[in-house]
Amino acid sequence: MALVTVYIVVLVFVGAASHLADLIRSGLHPYSWAPDWLNLYWSSLAVFDSLAALLLVSGRRAGVDLTAAVMATDLMANWYAAYGIQHSDFFAQPGLQRLTAFTLLVLATGPFVRSRLSPGAIWNGV
């Protein structure tokens, strides 16, 4: 299914790759302006984005569930960072705009994608 492929590509090549690069470059606290808990959350996404993609590759519904949870919490964290910490706005943050669009896509299409996957079986190409 094309949507599963889109989810996987974004999770691996945008999410996990950027969080892994941050970890390699700066460790668990890549953003000096952000509180420790937020840095640790973003660093943990290197694992959670990868796990969600792996579950999706294997055709498991849990992959859609984890993707939705990761995207919703990541969006909240980024909105908090933009508005609450950086005192910025949506239109000044292209990354936040892209993250919002992808999160809305996942939340809107997730139930459809999930219904075509199995609870625990390997993906059969639907």
Secondary structure, DSSP 8 states (H G I E B T S, - for coil): -HHHHHHHHHIIIIIIHHHHHHHHHHTT---TTS-HHHHHHHHHHHHHHHHHHHHHHTTBHHHHHHHHHHHHHHHHHHHIIIIIIS---GGG-HHHHHHHHHHHHHHHHHHHHHHTSBSSS-----
